Amino acid sequence: MDIAVTLVIQGLVFFGVAWLVMKFMWPHIIAAIEARQKKIAEGLAAASKSEKDLDEAQARSKEIIREARDRAAQIVDQASKRSNEIVDEAKGTAAGEAQRLVAQAHDEVARETTRAREGLAKEVGKLAVEGASRLLQREIDPKTHAELLDRLAAEVARG
């Protein structure tokens, strides 16, 4: 046999097999390739969407954390202001109470001074009556001379 005939037969067999493959096998292979391409494209789209969702979730979480920090700072500031107000109120109350106690002490001192002066005036009156009776060498009756003794006590109290 001649090499040319062999090559022609082999060429015909090759084209026959290629035609059979293209006619019966090629659609299945193309369908499998397209299905695989579709799955890969869907996977890439899902990965892209997941990545986008992850970025959005991270941005939201950062925003929530920032808002929480801001709110915490506001709460701390409000607590600090309120504590300062309470301290100021307590200082004001304490100062008012101190002034009230000082005024009360001044009033008590004035009352005690008045009582002491009245007591001293009575004592001076008694001493004056006793001194006068010794000078006159007779007894002066305090009941009879009450008006005189009261005037004397008032003059002594005035100074």
Contact map, one row per residue, 1 for C-alpha under 8 A:
111011000000000000000000000000000000000000000000000000000000000000000000000000000000000000000000000000000000000000000000000000000000000000000000000000000000000
111111000000000000000000000000000000000000000000000000000000000000000000000000000000000000000000000000000000000000000000000000000000000000000000000000000000000
111111100000000000000000000000000000000000000000000000000000000000000000000000000000000000000000000000000000000000000000000000000000000000000000000000000000000
011111110000000000000000000000000000000000000000000000000000000000000000000000000000000000000000000000000000000000000000000000000000000000000000000000000000000
111111111000000000000000000000000000000000000000000000000000000000000000000000000000000000000000000000000000000000000000000000000000000000000000000000000000000
111111111100000000000000000000000000000000000000000000000000000000000000000000000000000000000000000000000000000000000000000000000000000000000000000000000000000
001111111110000000000000000000000000000000000000000000000000000000000000000000000000000000000000000000000000000000000000000000000000000000000000000000000000000
000111111111000000000000000000000000000000000000000000000000000000000000000000000000000000000000000000000000000000000000000000000000000000000000000000000000000
000011111111100000000000000000000000000000000000000000000000000000000000000000000000000000000000000000000000000000000000000000000000000000000000000000000000000
000001111111110000000000000000000000000000000000000000000000000000000000000000000000000000000000000000000000000000000000000000000000000000000000000000000000000
000000111111111000000000000000000000000000000000000000000000000000000000000000000000000000000000000000000000000000000000000000000000000000000000000000000000000
000000011111111100000000000000000000000000000000000000000000000000000000000000000000000000000000000000000000000000000000000000000000000000000000000000000000000
000000001111111110000000000000000000000000000000000000000000000000000000000000000000000000000000000000000000000000000000000000000000000000000000000000000000000
000000000111111111000000000000000000000000000000000000000000000000000000000000000000000000000000000000000000000000000000000000000000000000000000000000000000000
000000000011111111100000000000000000000000000000000000000000000000000000000000000000000000000000000000000000000000000000000000000000000000000000000000000000000
000000000001111111110000000000000000000000000000000000000000000000000000000000000000000000000000000000000000000000000000000000000000000000000000000000000000000
000000000000111111111000000000000000000000000000000000000000000000000000000000000000000000000000000000000000000000000000000000000000000000000000000000000000000
000000000000011111111100000000000000000000000000000000000000000000000000000000000000000000000000000000000000000000000000000000000000000000000000000000000000000
000000000000001111111110000000000000000000000000000000000000000000000000000000000000000000000000000000000000000000000000000000000000000000000000000000000000000
000000000000000111111111100000000000000000000000000000000000000000000000000000000000000000000000000000000000000000000000000000000000000000000000000000000000000
000000000000000011111111110000000000000000000000000000000000000000000000000000000000000000000000000000000000000000000000000000000000000000000000000000000000000
000000000000000001111111111000000000000000000000000000000000000000000000000000000000000000000000000000000000000000000000000000000000000000000000000000000000000
000000000000000000111111111000000000000000000000000000000000000000000000000000000000000000000000000000000000000000000000000000000000000000000000000000000000000
000000000000000000011111111100000000000000000000000000000000000000000000000000000000000000000000000000000000000000000000000000000000000000000000000000000000000
000000000000000000011111111110000000000000000000000000000000000000000000000000000000000000000000000000000000000000000000000000000000000000000000000000000000000
000000000000000000001111111111000000000000000000000000000000000000000000000000000000000000000000000000000000000000000000000000000000000000000000000000000000000
000000000000000000000111111111100000000000000000000000000000000000000000000000000000000000000000000000000000000000000000000000000000000000000000000000000000000
000000000000000000000001111111110000000000000000000000000000000000000000000000000000000000000000000000000000000000000000000000000000000000000000000000000000000
000000000000000000000000111111111000000000000000000000000000000000000000000000000000000000000000000000000000000000000000000000000000000000000000000000000000000
000000000000000000000000011111111100000000000000000000000000000000000000000000000000000000000000000000000000000000000000000000000000000000000000000000000000000
000000000000000000000000001111111110000000000000000000000000000000000000000000000000000000000000000000000000000000000000000000000000000000000000000000000000000
000000000000000000000000000111111111000000000000000000000000000000000000000000000000000000000000000000000000000000000000000000000000000000000000000000000000000
000000000000000000000000000011111111100000000000000000000000000000000000000000000000000000000000000000000000000000000000000000000000000000000000000000000000000
000000000000000000000000000001111111110000000000000000000000000000000000000000000000000000000000000000000000000000000000000000000000000000000000000000000000000
000000000000000000000000000000111111111000000000000000000000000000000000000000000000000000000000000000000000000000000000000000000000000000000000000000000000000
000000000000000000000000000000011111111100000000000000000000000000000000000000000000000000000000000000000000000000000000000000000000000000000000000000000000000
000000000000000000000000000000001111111110000000000000000000000000000000000000000000000000000000000000000000000000000000000000000000000000000000000000000000000
000000000000000000000000000000000111111111000000000000000000000000000000000000000000000000000000000000000000000000000000000000000000000000000000000000000000000
000000000000000000000000000000000011111111100000000000000000000000000000000000000000000000000000000000000000000000000000000000000000000000000000000000000000000
000000000000000000000000000000000001111111110000000000000000000000000000000000000000000000000000000000000000000000000000000000000000000000000000000000000000000
000000000000000000000000000000000000111111111000000000000000000000000000000000000000000000000000000000000000000000000000000000000000000000000000000000000000000
000000000000000000000000000000000000011111111100000000000000000000000000000000000000000000000000000000000000000000000000000000000000000000000000000000000000000
000000000000000000000000000000000000001111111110000000000000000000000000000000000000000000000000000000000000000000000000000000000000000000000000000000000000000
000000000000000000000000000000000000000111111111000000000000000000000000000000000000000000000000000000000000000000000000000000000000000000000000000000000000000
000000000000000000000000000000000000000011111111100000000000000000000000000000000000000000000000000000000000000000000000000000000000000000000000000000000000000
000000000000000000000000000000000000000001111111110000000000000000000000000000000000000000000000000000000000000000000000000000000000000000000000000000000000000
000000000000000000000000000000000000000000111111111000000000000000000000000000000000000000000000000000000000000000000000000000000000000000000000000000000000000
000000000000000000000000000000000000000000011111111100000000000000000000000000000000000000000000000000000000000000000000000000000000000000000000000000000000000
000000000000000000000000000000000000000000001111111110000000000000000000000000000000000000000000000000000000000000000000000000000000000000000000000000000000000
000000000000000000000000000000000000000000000111111111000000000000000000000000000000000000000000000000000000000000000000000000000000000000000000000000000000000
000000000000000000000000000000000000000000000011111111100000000000000000000000000000000000000000000000000000000000000000000000000000000000000000000000000000000
000000000000000000000000000000000000000000000001111111110000000000000000000000000000000000000000000000000000000000000000000000000000000000000000000000000000000
000000000000000000000000000000000000000000000000111111111000000000000000000000000000000000000000000000000000000000000000000000000000000000000000000000000000000
000000000000000000000000000000000000000000000000011111111100000000000000000000000000000000000000000000000000000000000000000000000000000000000000000000000000000
000000000000000000000000000000000000000000000000001111111110000000000000000000000000000000000000000000000000000000000000000000000000000000000000000000000000000
000000000000000000000000000000000000000000000000000111111111000000000000000000000000000000000000000000000000000000000000000000000000000000000000000000000000000
000000000000000000000000000000000000000000000000000011111111100000000000000000000000000000000000000000000000000000000000000000000000000000000000000000000000000
000000000000000000000000000000000000000000000000000001111111110000000000000000000000000000000000000000000000000000000000000000000000000000000000000000000000000
000000000000000000000000000000000000000000000000000000111111111000000000000000000000000000000000000000000000000000000000000000000000000000000000000000000000000
000000000000000000000000000000000000000000000000000000011111111100000000000000000000000000000000000000000000000000000000000000000000000000000000000000000000000
000000000000000000000000000000000000000000000000000000001111111110000000000000000000000000000000000000000000000000000000000000000000000000000000000000000000000
000000000000000000000000000000000000000000000000000000000111111111000000000000000000000000000000000000000000000000000000000000000000000000000000000000000000000
000000000000000000000000000000000000000000000000000000000011111111100000000000000000000000000000000000000000000000000000000000000000000000000000000000000000000
000000000000000000000000000000000000000000000000000000000001111111110000000000000000000000000000000000000000000000000000000000000000000000000000000000000000000
000000000000000000000000000000000000000000000000000000000000111111111000000000000000000000000000000000000000000000000000000000000000000000000000000000000000000
000000000000000000000000000000000000000000000000000000000000011111111100000000000000000000000000000000000000000000000000000000000000000000000000000000000000000
000000000000000000000000000000000000000000000000000000000000001111111110000000000000000000000000000000000000000000000000000000000000000000000000000000000000000
000000000000000000000000000000000000000000000000000000000000000111111111000000000000000000000000000000000000000000000000000000000000000000000000000000000000000
000000000000000000000000000000000000000000000000000000000000000011111111100000000000000000000000000000000000000000000000000000000000000000000000000000000000000
000000000000000000000000000000000000000000000000000000000000000001111111110000000000000000000000000000000000000000000000000000000000000000000000000000000000000
000000000000000000000000000000000000000000000000000000000000000000111111111000000000000000000000000000000000000000000000000000000000000000000000000000000000000
000000000000000000000000000000000000000000000000000000000000000000011111111100000000000000000000000000000000000000000000000000000000000000000000000000000000000
000000000000000000000000000000000000000000000000000000000000000000001111111110000000000000000000000000000000000000000000000000000000000000000000000000000000000
000000000000000000000000000000000000000000000000000000000000000000000111111111000000000000000000000000000000000000000000000000000000000000000000000000000000000
000000000000000000000000000000000000000000000000000000000000000000000011111111100000000000000000000000000000000000000000000000000000000000000000000000000000000
000000000000000000000000000000000000000000000000000000000000000000000001111111110000000000000000000000000000000000000000000000000000000000000000000000000000000
000000000000000000000000000000000000000000000000000000000000000000000000111111111000000000000000000000000000000000000000000000000000000000000000000000000000000
000000000000000000000000000000000000000000000000000000000000000000000000011111111100000000000000000000000000000000000000000000000000000000000000000000000000000
000000000000000000000000000000000000000000000000000000000000000000000000001111111110000000000000000000000000000000000000000000000000000000000000000000000000000
000000000000000000000000000000000000000000000000000000000000000000000000000111111111000000000000000000000000000000000000000000000000000000000000000000000000000
000000000000000000000000000000000000000000000000000000000000000000000000000011111111100000000000000000000000000000000000000000000000000000000000000000000000000
000000000000000000000000000000000000000000000000000000000000000000000000000001111111110000000000000000000000000000000000000000000000000000000000000000000000000
000000000000000000000000000000000000000000000000000000000000000000000000000000111111111000000000000000000000000000000000000000000000000000000000000000000000000
000000000000000000000000000000000000000000000000000000000000000000000000000000011111111100000000000000000000000000000000000000000000000000000000000000000000000
000000000000000000000000000000000000000000000000000000000000000000000000000000001111111110000000000000000000000000000000000000000000000000000000000000000000000
000000000000000000000000000000000000000000000000000000000000000000000000000000000111111111000000000000000000000000000000000000000000000000000000000000000000000
000000000000000000000000000000000000000000000000000000000000000000000000000000000011111111100000000000000000000000000000000000000000000000000000000000000000000
000000000000000000000000000000000000000000000000000000000000000000000000000000000001111111110000000000000000000000000000000000000000000000000000000000000000000
000000000000000000000000000000000000000000000000000000000000000000000000000000000000111111111000000000000000000000000000000000000000000000000000000000000000000
000000000000000000000000000000000000000000000000000000000000000000000000000000000000011111111100000000000000000000000000000000000000000000000000000000000000000
000000000000000000000000000000000000000000000000000000000000000000000000000000000000001111111110000000000000000000000000000000000000000000000000000000000000000
000000000000000000000000000000000000000000000000000000000000000000000000000000000000000111111111000000000000000000000000000000000000000000000000000000000000000
000000000000000000000000000000000000000000000000000000000000000000000000000000000000000011111111100000000000000000000000000000000000000000000000000000000000000
000000000000000000000000000000000000000000000000000000000000000000000000000000000000000001111111110000000000000000000000000000000000000000000000000000000000000
000000000000000000000000000000000000000000000000000000000000000000000000000000000000000000111111111000000000000000000000000000000000000000000000000000000000000
000000000000000000000000000000000000000000000000000000000000000000000000000000000000000000011111111100000000000000000000000000000000000000000000000000000000000
000000000000000000000000000000000000000000000000000000000000000000000000000000000000000000001111111110000000000000000000000000000000000000000000000000000000000
000000000000000000000000000000000000000000000000000000000000000000000000000000000000000000000111111111000000000000000000000000000000000000000000000000000000000
000000000000000000000000000000000000000000000000000000000000000000000000000000000000000000000011111111100000000000000000000000000000000000000000000000000000000
000000000000000000000000000000000000000000000000000000000000000000000000000000000000000000000001111111110000000000000000000000000000000000000000000000000000000
000000000000000000000000000000000000000000000000000000000000000000000000000000000000000000000000111111111000000000000000000000000000000000000000000000000000000
000000000000000000000000000000000000000000000000000000000000000000000000000000000000000000000000011111111100000000000000000000000000000000000000000000000000000
000000000000000000000000000000000000000000000000000000000000000000000000000000000000000000000000001111111110000000000000000000000000000000000000000000000000000
000000000000000000000000000000000000000000000000000000000000000000000000000000000000000000000000000111111111000000000000000000000000000000000000000000000000000
000000000000000000000000000000000000000000000000000000000000000000000000000000000000000000000000000011111111100000000000000000000000000000000000000000000000000
000000000000000000000000000000000000000000000000000000000000000000000000000000000000000000000000000001111111110000000000000000000000000000000000000000000000000
000000000000000000000000000000000000000000000000000000000000000000000000000000000000000000000000000000111111111000000000000000000000000000000000000000000000000
000000000000000000000000000000000000000000000000000000000000000000000000000000000000000000000000000000011111111100000000000000000000000000000000000000000000000
000000000000000000000000000000000000000000000000000000000000000000000000000000000000000000000000000000001111111110000000000000000000000000000000000000000000000
000000000000000000000000000000000000000000000000000000000000000000000000000000000000000000000000000000000111111111000000000000000000000000000000000000000000000
000000000000000000000000000000000000000000000000000000000000000000000000000000000000000000000000000000000011111111100000000000000000000000000000000000000000000
000000000000000000000000000000000000000000000000000000000000000000000000000000000000000000000000000000000001111111110000000000000000000000000000000000000000000
000000000000000000000000000000000000000000000000000000000000000000000000000000000000000000000000000000000000111111111000000000000000000000000000000000000000000
000000000000000000000000000000000000000000000000000000000000000000000000000000000000000000000000000000000000011111111100000000000000000000000000000000000000000
000000000000000000000000000000000000000000000000000000000000000000000000000000000000000000000000000000000000001111111110000000000000000000000000000000000000000
000000000000000000000000000000000000000000000000000000000000000000000000000000000000000000000000000000000000000111111111000000000000000000000000000000000000000
000000000000000000000000000000000000000000000000000000000000000000000000000000000000000000000000000000000000000011111111100000000000000000000000000000000000100
000000000000000000000000000000000000000000000000000000000000000000000000000000000000000000000000000000000000000001111111110000000000000000000000000000000000100
000000000000000000000000000000000000000000000000000000000000000000000000000000000000000000000000000000000000000000111111111000000000000000000000000000000000000
000000000000000000000000000000000000000000000000000000000000000000000000000000000000000000000000000000000000000000011111111100000000000000000000000000000000000
000000000000000000000000000000000000000000000000000000000000000000000000000000000000000000000000000000000000000000001111111110000000000000000000000000001101100
000000000000000000000000000000000000000000000000000000000000000000000000000000000000000000000000000000000000000000000111111111000000000000000000000000001000000
000000000000000000000000000000000000000000000000000000000000000000000000000000000000000000000000000000000000000000000011111111100000000000000000000000000000000
000000000000000000000000000000000000000000000000000000000000000000000000000000000000000000000000000000000000000000000001111111110000000000000000000000001001000
000000000000000000000000000000000000000000000000000000000000000000000000000000000000000000000000000000000000000000000000111111111000000000000000000011011000000
000000000000000000000000000000000000000000000000000000000000000000000000000000000000000000000000000000000000000000000000011111111100000000000000000000000000000
000000000000000000000000000000000000000000000000000000000000000000000000000000000000000000000000000000000000000000000000001111111110000000000000000000000000000
000000000000000000000000000000000000000000000000000000000000000000000000000000000000000000000000000000000000000000000000000111111111000000000000000000000000000
000000000000000000000000000000000000000000000000000000000000000000000000000000000000000000000000000000000000000000000000000011111111100000010100000010000000000
000000000000000000000000000000000000000000000000000000000000000000000000000000000000000000000000000000000000000000000000000001111111110000000000000000000000000
000000000000000000000000000000000000000000000000000000000000000000000000000000000000000000000000000000000000000000000000000000111111111000000000000000000000000
000000000000000000000000000000000000000000000000000000000000000000000000000000000000000000000000000000000000000000000000000000011111111100010000000000000000000
000000000000000000000000000000000000000000000000000000000000000000000000000000000000000000000000000000000000000000000000000000001111111111110000000000000000000
000000000000000000000000000000000000000000000000000000000000000000000000000000000000000000000000000000000000000000000000000000000111111111100000000000000000000
000000000000000000000000000000000000000000000000000000000000000000000000000000000000000000000000000000000000000000000000000000000011111111000000000000000000000
000000000000000000000000000000000000000000000000000000000000000000000000000000000000000000000000000000000000000000000000000000000001111111100000000000000000000
000000000000000000000000000000000000000000000000000000000000000000000000000000000000000000000000000000000000000000000000000000000000111111100000000000000000000
000000000000000000000000000000000000000000000000000000000000000000000000000000000000000000000000000000000000000000000000000000000000111111110000000000000000000
000000000000000000000000000000000000000000000000000000000000000000000000000000000000000000000000000000000000000000000000000000000000110111111000000000000000000
000000000000000000000000000000000000000000000000000000000000000000000000000000000000000000000000000000000000000000000000000000001001100001111100100000000000000
000000000000000000000000000000000000000000000000000000000000000000000000000000000000000000000000000000000000000000000000000000000000000000111111100000000000000
000000000000000000000000000000000000000000000000000000000000000000000000000000000000000000000000000000000000000000000000000000001000000000011111110010000000000
000000000000000000000000000000000000000000000000000000000000000000000000000000000000000000000000000000000000000000000000000000000000000000001111110000000000000
000000000000000000000000000000000000000000000000000000000000000000000000000000000000000000000000000000000000000000000000000000000000000000001111110000000000000
000000000000000000000000000000000000000000000000000000000000000000000000000000000000000000000000000000000000000000000000000000000000000000011111111110000000000
000000000000000000000000000000000000000000000000000000000000000000000000000000000000000000000000000000000000000000000000000000000000000000000111111111000000000
000000000000000000000000000000000000000000000000000000000000000000000000000000000000000000000000000000000000000000000000000000000000000000000000111111100000000
000000000000000000000000000000000000000000000000000000000000000000000000000000000000000000000000000000000000000000000000000000000000000000000000111111110000000
000000000000000000000000000000000000000000000000000000000000000000000000000000000000000000000000000000000000000000000000000010001000000000000100111111111000000
000000000000000000000000000000000000000000000000000000000000000000000000000000000000000000000000000000000000000000000000000010000000000000000000011111111100000
000000000000000000000000000000000000000000000000000000000000000000000000000000000000000000000000000000000000000000000000000000000000000000000000001111111110000
000000000000000000000000000000000000000000000000000000000000000000000000000000000000000000000000000000000000000000000000000010000000000000000000000111111111000
000000000000000000000000000000000000000000000000000000000000000000000000000000000000000000000000000000000000000000000000110110000000000000000000000011111111100
000000000000000000000000000000000000000000000000000000000000000000000000000000000000000000000000000000000000000000000000100000000000000000000000000001111111110
000000000000000000000000000000000000000000000000000000000000000000000000000000000000000000000000000000000000000000000000000000000000000000000000000000111111111
000000000000000000000000000000000000000000000000000000000000000000000000000000000000000000000000000000000000000000000000100100000000000000000000000000011111111
000000000000000000000000000000000000000000000000000000000000000000000000000000000000000000000000000000000000000000001100100000000000000000000000000000001111111
000000000000000000000000000000000000000000000000000000000000000000000000000000000000000000000000000000000000000000000000000000000000000000000000000000000111111
000000000000000000000000000000000000000000000000000000000000000000000000000000000000000000000000000000000000000000000000000000000000000000000000000000000011111
